[in-house]
Amino acid sequence: MTGNPHLAARIERAGLKQDELANRLNQRIEDLTGQVGKLTDRHVRNWVTGKTRWPQARQRVVLEEEFGATAEELGFIPPAGRTRAPSEDPLRRRTFTTTAAASLAAAALLPAAPSNGSRRVGMTDADRLERNFVDLVQADNESGISVKLETRALTHAQHALDLQAVGYASTRVRQRLYYLAAAFTGTALWAAVDSREAQRASGHLNQAMKLAGMAGSSEMQMRLWGHAALLSYQQRHLPDALAAAAAGTRQHICRQDPLFRSLASARLAGIQSALGDPTPALRSLEVAEKAYARADREEERAPWMAFFDRAELDGLSALVFGRLGKHAESEAHLHRTLARLRPEYRRNRTYYGLNLALSQLAQGELEQAYATVLPHLPAPGKRMTGRTGNLLEQFGQGLTRTAPKSRIAVEWADRHAEGEEHR
């Protein structure tokens, strides 16, 4: 069950509890039909968790009225081939506006209205949003991606867009708000990609690209092309992944700042190596190394770029060598990555630790690979999902394939069985 972060973001944005939303919707049902609604917090919980993917028609109507958005925009998914019945149309005659989507609770976050009654949105509002973006980036680095983080990112993106509608703002402020909306949506995109939720990720990607274009930010577009490349790679659409990664290297920011060029080139090398052709991959990796050497690491950059340092470049290089079958080189880079990785980057430590175990396993170092993977295993009753969960599955499959009757393989199978029992 993947959940519905779009609806969760709207509810969080409105400052509502699940039972409060149910009560508001029941009142709308009574206004609409003359009969008291019977929704409870359980209905709302089922919507948010994804257990109910397409509510009943009357429920959809009042949800759309409450949030000023269609059911699809709220993250609900109609059954295959399902279209709205004509009988639903009279219930949808009310006009939904952006203002209707902003709740009274959310209004407290908007800038105060001056005495003349008009509203003015300024850099102070944008600065507050950017501080929240920094907090989200830190949460990603420290705790890893989750649906909750995706929801928070979408909530802030919506707030950035709401600020555009409350009154006057200069062109410079509006561009920055579009940039921040793109940044938050890009974080939601990354959360969905890391969780391997392709459908949600694709929706976030389209919205983020549109917002980055309106912001006129080649830096944000470069970030998004990198996420687009990984998304296509996960879906095994390798030509699309290659085109997206190459598009990232062509952004103006890569000509302006060698650190961005280094990151974009390393990502391109990763996709090229997945295609199995070592020459262009190693050439792109060389470009990444040279660009990194030229970059001024003390220069101030966007908060999301803080992760890209020598440890991360070594990690991306390790992935390239691993995909090319150069497992000894991959292992050497991974050791350097883990030695240099900053303590707060716990998610990356798990990710690269599991890759190190896979590299050692590929070289036949069963004992060492098993010792490497053990500290990264989830606690009993827990499970890894997304990219890290996929790596753990690869390790188990590789262990079974390499030495199915070994002591380590038997112990691994027993441990996996115990984990299933605790779920």
Contacts in CASP RR format, 6 or more apart in sequence:
PFRMAT RR
TARGET T0000
AUTHOR 0000-0000-0000
METHOD contacts of the structure
MODEL  1
MTGNPHLAARIERAGLKQDELANRLNQRIEDLTGQVGKLTDRHVRNWVTG
KTRWPQARQRVVLEEEFGATAEELGFIPPAGRTRAPSEDPLRRRTFTTTA
AASLAAAALLPAAPSNGSRRVGMTDADRLERNFVDLVQADNESGISVKLE
TRALTHAQHALDLQAVGYASTRVRQRLYYLAAAFTGTALWAAVDSREAQR
ASGHLNQAMKLAGMAGSSEMQMRLWGHAALLSYQQRHLPDALAAAAAGTR
QHICRQDPLFRSLASARLAGIQSALGDPTPALRSLEVAEKAYARADREEE
RAPWMAFFDRAELDGLSALVFGRLGKHAESEAHLHRTLARLRPEYRRNRT
YYGLNLALSQLAQGELEQAYATVLPHLPAPGKRMTGRTGNLLEQFGQGLT
RTAPKSRIAVEWADRHAEGEEHR
1 49 0 8 1.000
1 50 0 8 1.000
1 51 0 8 1.000
2 50 0 8 1.000
2 147 0 8 1.000
2 195 0 8 1.000
2 197 0 8 1.000
2 200 0 8 1.000
3 48 0 8 1.000
3 49 0 8 1.000
3 50 0 8 1.000
3 147 0 8 1.000
4 47 0 8 1.000
4 48 0 8 1.000
4 49 0 8 1.000
4 50 0 8 1.000
4 53 0 8 1.000
4 74 0 8 1.000
4 75 0 8 1.000
4 76 0 8 1.000
5 147 0 8 1.000
5 150 0 8 1.000
5 151 0 8 1.000
5 154 0 8 1.000
5 188 0 8 1.000
5 200 0 8 1.000
6 73 0 8 1.000
6 74 0 8 1.000
6 75 0 8 1.000
6 154 0 8 1.000
7 47 0 8 1.000
7 48 0 8 1.000
7 74 0 8 1.000
7 75 0 8 1.000
7 76 0 8 1.000
8 48 0 8 1.000
8 147 0 8 1.000
8 148 0 8 1.000
8 151 0 8 1.000
9 151 0 8 1.000
9 152 0 8 1.000
9 153 0 8 1.000
9 154 0 8 1.000
9 155 0 8 1.000
9 158 0 8 1.000
10 67 0 8 1.000
10 69 0 8 1.000
10 74 0 8 1.000
10 101 0 8 1.000
10 155 0 8 1.000
10 158 0 8 1.000
11 18 0 8 1.000
11 21 0 8 1.000
11 44 0 8 1.000
11 48 0 8 1.000
12 151 0 8 1.000
12 152 0 8 1.000
12 155 0 8 1.000
13 102 0 8 1.000
13 103 0 8 1.000
13 106 0 8 1.000
13 155 0 8 1.000
13 158 0 8 1.000
13 159 0 8 1.000
14 21 0 8 1.000
14 67 0 8 1.000
14 103 0 8 1.000
14 105 0 8 1.000
14 106 0 8 1.000
15 103 0 8 1.000
15 105 0 8 1.000
15 106 0 8 1.000
16 24 0 8 1.000
16 103 0 8 1.000
16 105 0 8 1.000
17 41 0 8 1.000
18 41 0 8 1.000
18 44 0 8 1.000
18 45 0 8 1.000
18 48 0 8 1.000
19 40 0 8 1.000
19 41 0 8 1.000
19 44 0 8 1.000
21 44 0 8 1.000
21 66 0 8 1.000
22 39 0 8 1.000
22 40 0 8 1.000
22 41 0 8 1.000
22 43 0 8 1.000
22 44 0 8 1.000
24 66 0 8 1.000
25 37 0 8 1.000
25 39 0 8 1.000
25 59 0 8 1.000
25 62 0 8 1.000
25 63 0 8 1.000
25 66 0 8 1.000
26 36 0 8 1.000
26 37 0 8 1.000
26 38 0 8 1.000
26 39 0 8 1.000
28 62 0 8 1.000
28 65 0 8 1.000
28 66 0 8 1.000
29 35 0 8 1.000
29 36 0 8 1.000
29 37 0 8 1.000
29 39 0 8 1.000
29 58 0 8 1.000
29 62 0 8 1.000
30 36 0 8 1.000
30 37 0 8 1.000
32 58 0 8 1.000
32 61 0 8 1.000
32 62 0 8 1.000
32 91 0 8 1.000
33 58 0 8 1.000
39 59 0 8 1.000
43 52 0 8 1.000
43 55 0 8 1.000
43 59 0 8 1.000
45 51 0 8 1.000
46 52 0 8 1.000
47 55 0 8 1.000
47 76 0 8 1.000
53 76 0 8 1.000
53 77 0 8 1.000
54 60 0 8 1.000
54 71 0 8 1.000
54 76 0 8 1.000
54 77 0 8 1.000
54 78 0 8 1.000
54 79 0 8 1.000
54 82 0 8 1.000
55 63 0 8 1.000
55 71 0 8 1.000
55 76 0 8 1.000
57 85 0 8 1.000
57 87 0 8 1.000
57 88 0 8 1.000
57 91 0 8 1.000
58 91 0 8 1.000
60 71 0 8 1.000
60 76 0 8 1.000
60 88 0 8 1.000
61 88 0 8 1.000
61 91 0 8 1.000
61 92 0 8 1.000
63 71 0 8 1.000
63 74 0 8 1.000
64 70 0 8 1.000
64 71 0 8 1.000
64 74 0 8 1.000
64 92 0 8 1.000
64 96 0 8 1.000
65 94 0 8 1.000
65 96 0 8 1.000
65 100 0 8 1.000
67 74 0 8 1.000
67 100 0 8 1.000
67 101 0 8 1.000
68 96 0 8 1.000
68 97 0 8 1.000
68 98 0 8 1.000
68 100 0 8 1.000
68 101 0 8 1.000
69 96 0 8 1.000
69 101 0 8 1.000
71 78 0 8 1.000
72 78 0 8 1.000
98 161 0 8 1.000
98 162 0 8 1.000
98 165 0 8 1.000
99 165 0 8 1.000
101 158 0 8 1.000
101 162 0 8 1.000
102 110 0 8 1.000
102 162 0 8 1.000
106 159 0 8 1.000
106 162 0 8 1.000
109 159 0 8 1.000
110 119 0 8 1.000
110 125 0 8 1.000
110 162 0 8 1.000
110 163 0 8 1.000
110 166 0 8 1.000
111 119 0 8 1.000
111 120 0 8 1.000
111 121 0 8 1.000
111 122 0 8 1.000
111 124 0 8 1.000
111 125 0 8 1.000
111 163 0 8 1.000
111 166 0 8 1.000
113 119 0 8 1.000
114 120 0 8 1.000
118 167 0 8 1.000
118 168 0 8 1.000
119 166 0 8 1.000
119 167 0 8 1.000
119 168 0 8 1.000
120 167 0 8 1.000
120 168 0 8 1.000
120 169 0 8 1.000
121 163 0 8 1.000
121 164 0 8 1.000
121 166 0 8 1.000
121 167 0 8 1.000
121 168 0 8 1.000
121 169 0 8 1.000
121 173 0 8 1.000
121 177 0 8 1.000
122 169 0 8 1.000
122 170 0 8 1.000
122 173 0 8 1.000
123 173 0 8 1.000
123 176 0 8 1.000
125 163 0 8 1.000
125 173 0 8 1.000
125 177 0 8 1.000
126 173 0 8 1.000
126 176 0 8 1.000
126 177 0 8 1.000
126 180 0 8 1.000
129 156 0 8 1.000
129 159 0 8 1.000
129 160 0 8 1.000
129 163 0 8 1.000
129 177 0 8 1.000
129 180 0 8 1.000
130 180 0 8 1.000
130 303 0 8 1.000
132 156 0 8 1.000
133 156 0 8 1.000
133 180 0 8 1.000
133 183 0 8 1.000
133 184 0 8 1.000
133 187 0 8 1.000
133 303 0 8 1.000
133 304 0 8 1.000
134 303 0 8 1.000
136 149 0 8 1.000
136 152 0 8 1.000
136 153 0 8 1.000
136 156 0 8 1.000
136 184 0 8 1.000
136 187 0 8 1.000
137 187 0 8 1.000
137 303 0 8 1.000
137 304 0 8 1.000
137 306 0 8 1.000
138 344 0 8 1.000
139 149 0 8 1.000
139 152 0 8 1.000
140 149 0 8 1.000
140 187 0 8 1.000
140 190 0 8 1.000
140 191 0 8 1.000
140 347 0 8 1.000
141 307 0 8 1.000
141 344 0 8 1.000
141 345 0 8 1.000
141 346 0 8 1.000
141 347 0 8 1.000
141 348 0 8 1.000
142 344 0 8 1.000
142 345 0 8 1.000
142 346 0 8 1.000
142 347 0 8 1.000
143 149 0 8 1.000
143 346 0 8 1.000
143 347 0 8 1.000
144 194 0 8 1.000
144 346 0 8 1.000
144 347 0 8 1.000
145 190 0 8 1.000
145 191 0 8 1.000
145 194 0 8 1.000
145 195 0 8 1.000
145 347 0 8 1.000
146 191 0 8 1.000
146 195 0 8 1.000
147 191 0 8 1.000
147 195 0 8 1.000
149 187 0 8 1.000
149 191 0 8 1.000
150 187 0 8 1.000
150 188 0 8 1.000
150 191 0 8 1.000
150 192 0 8 1.000
150 195 0 8 1.000
150 200 0 8 1.000
153 184 0 8 1.000
153 185 0 8 1.000
153 186 0 8 1.000
153 187 0 8 1.000
153 188 0 8 1.000
153 191 0 8 1.000
154 184 0 8 1.000
154 185 0 8 1.000
154 188 0 8 1.000
156 180 0 8 1.000
156 184 0 8 1.000
157 180 0 8 1.000
157 181 0 8 1.000
157 182 0 8 1.000
157 184 0 8 1.000
157 185 0 8 1.000
157 188 0 8 1.000
157 211 0 8 1.000
160 177 0 8 1.000
160 178 0 8 1.000
160 180 0 8 1.000
160 181 0 8 1.000
160 184 0 8 1.000
161 177 0 8 1.000
161 181 0 8 1.000
163 169 0 8 1.000
163 177 0 8 1.000
164 174 0 8 1.000
164 177 0 8 1.000
164 178 0 8 1.000
169 177 0 8 1.000
175 214 0 8 1.000
175 215 0 8 1.000
175 216 0 8 1.000
176 215 0 8 1.000
178 211 0 8 1.000
178 212 0 8 1.000
178 213 0 8 1.000
178 214 0 8 1.000
178 215 0 8 1.000
178 216 0 8 1.000
179 211 0 8 1.000
179 212 0 8 1.000
179 215 0 8 1.000
179 216 0 8 1.000
179 217 0 8 1.000
179 220 0 8 1.000
181 211 0 8 1.000
181 215 0 8 1.000
182 208 0 8 1.000
182 209 0 8 1.000
182 211 0 8 1.000
182 212 0 8 1.000
182 213 0 8 1.000
182 214 0 8 1.000
182 215 0 8 1.000
182 217 0 8 1.000
182 220 0 8 1.000
182 224 0 8 1.000
183 220 0 8 1.000
183 302 0 8 1.000
183 304 0 8 1.000
185 204 0 8 1.000
185 207 0 8 1.000
185 208 0 8 1.000
185 211 0 8 1.000
186 204 0 8 1.000
186 205 0 8 1.000
186 208 0 8 1.000
186 223 0 8 1.000
186 224 0 8 1.000
186 227 0 8 1.000
187 304 0 8 1.000
188 204 0 8 1.000
188 208 0 8 1.000
189 201 0 8 1.000
189 204 0 8 1.000
189 205 0 8 1.000
189 208 0 8 1.000
189 224 0 8 1.000
189 227 0 8 1.000
189 231 0 8 1.000
190 227 0 8 1.000
192 198 0 8 1.000
192 200 0 8 1.000
192 201 0 8 1.000
192 204 0 8 1.000
193 201 0 8 1.000
193 227 0 8 1.000
193 230 0 8 1.000
193 231 0 8 1.000
193 234 0 8 1.000
194 386 0 8 1.000
194 387 0 8 1.000
195 385 0 8 1.000
195 386 0 8 1.000
196 234 0 8 1.000
196 385 0 8 1.000
196 386 0 8 1.000
196 387 0 8 1.000
196 390 0 8 1.000
198 231 0 8 1.000
198 234 0 8 1.000
198 235 0 8 1.000
201 227 0 8 1.000
201 231 0 8 1.000
202 231 0 8 1.000
205 224 0 8 1.000
205 227 0 8 1.000
205 228 0 8 1.000
205 231 0 8 1.000
208 220 0 8 1.000
208 224 0 8 1.000
209 221 0 8 1.000
209 224 0 8 1.000
212 220 0 8 1.000
212 221 0 8 1.000
212 224 0 8 1.000
213 221 0 8 1.000
218 251 0 8 1.000
218 252 0 8 1.000
218 253 0 8 1.000
219 251 0 8 1.000
219 253 0 8 1.000
219 260 0 8 1.000
219 302 0 8 1.000
220 302 0 8 1.000
221 248 0 8 1.000
221 251 0 8 1.000
222 248 0 8 1.000
222 251 0 8 1.000
222 253 0 8 1.000
222 254 0 8 1.000
222 260 0 8 1.000
222 264 0 8 1.000
223 304 0 8 1.000
225 244 0 8 1.000
225 245 0 8 1.000
225 247 0 8 1.000
225 248 0 8 1.000
225 251 0 8 1.000
225 264 0 8 1.000
226 244 0 8 1.000
226 245 0 8 1.000
226 248 0 8 1.000
226 264 0 8 1.000
226 267 0 8 1.000
228 244 0 8 1.000
229 241 0 8 1.000
229 242 0 8 1.000
229 244 0 8 1.000
229 245 0 8 1.000
229 248 0 8 1.000
229 267 0 8 1.000
229 268 0 8 1.000
229 271 0 8 1.000
230 241 0 8 1.000
230 267 0 8 1.000
231 241 0 8 1.000
232 238 0 8 1.000
232 240 0 8 1.000
232 241 0 8 1.000
232 244 0 8 1.000
233 241 0 8 1.000
233 271 0 8 1.000
233 274 0 8 1.000
238 271 0 8 1.000
238 274 0 8 1.000
238 275 0 8 1.000
241 271 0 8 1.000
241 274 0 8 1.000
242 268 0 8 1.000
242 271 0 8 1.000
242 272 0 8 1.000
242 275 0 8 1.000
245 264 0 8 1.000
245 267 0 8 1.000
245 268 0 8 1.000
245 270 0 8 1.000
245 271 0 8 1.000
245 272 0 8 1.000
246 268 0 8 1.000
248 254 0 8 1.000
248 264 0 8 1.000
248 267 0 8 1.000
248 268 0 8 1.000
249 261 0 8 1.000
249 264 0 8 1.000
249 265 0 8 1.000
249 268 0 8 1.000
251 260 0 8 1.000
251 264 0 8 1.000
253 260 0 8 1.000
254 260 0 8 1.000
254 261 0 8 1.000
254 264 0 8 1.000
255 261 0 8 1.000
257 295 0 8 1.000
257 299 0 8 1.000
257 301 0 8 1.000
258 291 0 8 1.000
258 292 0 8 1.000
258 294 0 8 1.000
258 295 0 8 1.000
259 291 0 8 1.000
259 292 0 8 1.000
259 295 0 8 1.000
259 296 0 8 1.000
259 297 0 8 1.000
259 299 0 8 1.000
259 301 0 8 1.000
259 305 0 8 1.000
259 308 0 8 1.000
260 305 0 8 1.000
261 287 0 8 1.000
261 288 0 8 1.000
261 291 0 8 1.000
262 287 0 8 1.000
262 288 0 8 1.000
262 289 0 8 1.000
262 291 0 8 1.000
262 292 0 8 1.000
262 295 0 8 1.000
262 308 0 8 1.000
262 313 0 8 1.000
263 288 0 8 1.000
263 305 0 8 1.000
263 308 0 8 1.000
265 284 0 8 1.000
265 285 0 8 1.000
265 287 0 8 1.000
265 288 0 8 1.000
265 291 0 8 1.000
266 284 0 8 1.000
266 285 0 8 1.000
266 288 0 8 1.000
266 313 0 8 1.000
266 316 0 8 1.000
266 317 0 8 1.000
266 320 0 8 1.000
267 316 0 8 1.000
268 284 0 8 1.000
269 281 0 8 1.000
269 282 0 8 1.000
269 284 0 8 1.000
269 285 0 8 1.000
269 288 0 8 1.000
269 316 0 8 1.000
269 317 0 8 1.000
269 320 0 8 1.000
270 281 0 8 1.000
270 284 0 8 1.000
270 316 0 8 1.000
270 319 0 8 1.000
270 320 0 8 1.000
270 323 0 8 1.000
272 280 0 8 1.000
272 281 0 8 1.000
272 284 0 8 1.000
272 320 0 8 1.000
273 281 0 8 1.000
273 319 0 8 1.000
273 320 0 8 1.000
273 321 0 8 1.000
273 322 0 8 1.000
273 323 0 8 1.000
273 324 0 8 1.000
274 323 0 8 1.000
275 281 0 8 1.000
276 323 0 8 1.000
276 324 0 8 1.000
278 324 0 8 1.000
281 320 0 8 1.000
281 323 0 8 1.000
281 324 0 8 1.000
282 320 0 8 1.000
282 324 0 8 1.000
285 317 0 8 1.000
285 320 0 8 1.000
288 313 0 8 1.000
288 316 0 8 1.000
288 317 0 8 1.000
289 313 0 8 1.000
289 317 0 8 1.000
292 310 0 8 1.000
292 313 0 8 1.000
297 309 0 8 1.000
307 345 0 8 1.000
307 348 0 8 1.000
309 340 0 8 1.000
309 342 0 8 1.000
310 340 0 8 1.000
311 336 0 8 1.000
311 337 0 8 1.000
311 338 0 8 1.000
311 339 0 8 1.000
311 340 0 8 1.000
311 341 0 8 1.000
311 342 0 8 1.000
311 345 0 8 1.000
312 337 0 8 1.000
312 348 0 8 1.000
314 333 0 8 1.000
314 334 0 8 1.000
314 336 0 8 1.000
314 337 0 8 1.000
314 340 0 8 1.000
315 333 0 8 1.000
315 334 0 8 1.000
315 337 0 8 1.000
315 352 0 8 1.000
315 355 0 8 1.000
317 333 0 8 1.000
318 329 0 8 1.000
318 330 0 8 1.000
318 331 0 8 1.000
318 333 0 8 1.000
318 334 0 8 1.000
318 337 0 8 1.000
318 352 0 8 1.000
318 355 0 8 1.000
318 359 0 8 1.000
319 330 0 8 1.000
319 355 0 8 1.000
321 327 0 8 1.000
321 329 0 8 1.000
321 330 0 8 1.000
321 333 0 8 1.000
322 329 0 8 1.000
322 330 0 8 1.000
322 359 0 8 1.000
322 362 0 8 1.000
325 362 0 8 1.000
327 359 0 8 1.000
327 362 0 8 1.000
327 363 0 8 1.000
328 363 0 8 1.000
330 355 0 8 1.000
330 359 0 8 1.000
331 356 0 8 1.000
331 359 0 8 1.000
331 360 0 8 1.000
331 363 0 8 1.000
334 352 0 8 1.000
334 353 0 8 1.000
334 355 0 8 1.000
334 356 0 8 1.000
334 359 0 8 1.000
335 356 0 8 1.000
337 352 0 8 1.000
338 349 0 8 1.000
338 352 0 8 1.000
338 353 0 8 1.000
338 356 0 8 1.000
341 348 0 8 1.000
341 349 0 8 1.000
341 352 0 8 1.000
347 388 0 8 1.000
350 376 0 8 1.000
350 388 0 8 1.000
351 387 0 8 1.000
351 388 0 8 1.000
351 391 0 8 1.000
353 372 0 8 1.000
353 373 0 8 1.000
353 376 0 8 1.000
354 373 0 8 1.000
354 376 0 8 1.000
354 388 0 8 1.000
354 391 0 8 1.000
354 392 0 8 1.000
354 395 0 8 1.000
355 391 0 8 1.000
356 372 0 8 1.000
357 369 0 8 1.000
357 370 0 8 1.000
357 372 0 8 1.000
357 373 0 8 1.000
357 376 0 8 1.000
357 395 0 8 1.000
358 369 0 8 1.000
358 391 0 8 1.000
358 394 0 8 1.000
358 395 0 8 1.000
360 368 0 8 1.000
360 369 0 8 1.000
360 372 0 8 1.000
361 369 0 8 1.000
361 395 0 8 1.000
361 398 0 8 1.000
361 399 0 8 1.000
361 402 0 8 1.000
364 402 0 8 1.000
366 399 0 8 1.000
366 402 0 8 1.000
366 403 0 8 1.000
366 406 0 8 1.000
366 408 0 8 1.000
367 408 0 8 1.000
369 395 0 8 1.000
369 399 0 8 1.000
370 399 0 8 1.000
370 408 0 8 1.000
370 411 0 8 1.000
370 412 0 8 1.000
373 392 0 8 1.000
373 395 0 8 1.000
377 392 0 8 1.000
377 415 0 8 1.000
378 384 0 8 1.000
380 418 0 8 1.000
380 419 0 8 1.000
380 422 0 8 1.000
381 419 0 8 1.000
381 422 0 8 1.000
381 423 0 8 1.000
383 389 0 8 1.000
383 419 0 8 1.000
383 423 0 8 1.000
384 392 0 8 1.000
396 412 0 8 1.000
396 416 0 8 1.000
399 408 0 8 1.000
399 409 0 8 1.000
399 412 0 8 1.000
400 409 0 8 1.000
400 413 0 8 1.000
403 409 0 8 1.000
END
